[in-house]
Amino acid sequence: MQPRPTSPAEKATAVLPFGGVARCSVRQLLPEDFDLQRRFFCALSKDALFWRFMGPKSEVQDALLRYLTATDGKNHVCFLVETVKDGEPTMIAEARYVVDANDTAVCEFAIAVADEWHGRGLARMLLDKIEQHAFRAGKLLMTADTLNTNAAMISLARTAGYRVSLNRQDPRTIRLAKPLAPAHHAANDAAPVELTTAA
């Protein structure tokens, strides 16, 4: 299976902690990425699946995978990061947002990063990317719920400027919310991105 061709503008350089450089592409998820996404979620540890889906999950069933792949680029948007491993395209992270059916100015996000790629800036880079995509699409507020024990997500949200508050409807969870605004620099969904070792 050959890697999906990418334009020069889609390529990104990931600077790894040990000084190596990995070539990655950052792009929107496509309908034909079902198997790519299946391999990504199957490779996640039980802990990573627990944090992503806010509960025990030994595997991701096909019905859920079909929903996760059925993005329309408008009400359900997903960006992924992929690299090539042993000659095969390999998905290493994703971030998505889904527009609130009751208020189209509001959207909810979710992020997942392959276990071995934690701590290299992927989550923050993808969060910035979906925020700017949502803002340009006319969304005014980005939110998420996360477990109150998910220290990594709460820390990421605080660093990115989210308001962190208790979810009164479910005491197990924390509500994250941020009004969206334009970035300080021009954003491009396919622009090259340098991934640092910062989380």
Secondary structure, DSSP 4 states (H G I P E B T S, - for coil): -PPPP--GGGEEEEE-TTS-EEEEEEEE--GGGHHHHHHHHHHS-HHHHHHHHTS--SS--HHHHHHHH---SSSEEEEEEEEEETTEEEEEEEEEEEEETTEEEEEEEEEEE-GGGTTSSHHHHHHHHHHHHHHHTT--EEEEEEETT-HHHHHHHHHTT-EEEE-TT-TTEEEEEEE----SS---TT---EE-S--
